[in-house]
Amino acid sequence: MSHLRSNRDSHGETVGDVPGQPLGKAIISRQSAVDIVARAALSPADRHQILARAYPVPHQSFWQVLGAMGVTEERLMDRMGASP
């Protein structure tokens, strides 16, 4: 496994090196994915599909997959009472 340098951006997202992605792009760690999936109330099959991915993954890619399942970042934040 390659070395992953990471830190947090102003939104708390991990920022670091993802193979094949430009340096400094926001990424989703496996732990972040677990937390998001728990809050998204996905079906067991959808949870398995999300958590079976190789982490870390690019932020945009993660939310594209969830979007295809009907979960958007904005809708999830609204439901949790959070603000961007």
Secondary structure as GFF3:
##gff-version 3
##sequence-region A 1 84
A	DSSP	beta_strand	6	8	.	.	.	ID=ss1
A	DSSP	beta_strand	14	16	.	.	.	ID=ss2
A	DSSP	beta_strand	25	28	.	.	.	ID=ss3
A	DSSP	alpha_helix	30	40	.	.	.	ID=ss4
A	DSSP	alpha_helix	44	51	.	.	.	ID=ss5
A	DSSP	beta_strand	57	58	.	.	.	ID=ss6
A	DSSP	alpha_helix	59	68	.	.	.	ID=ss7
A	DSSP	alpha_helix	73	80	.	.	.	ID=ss8
###
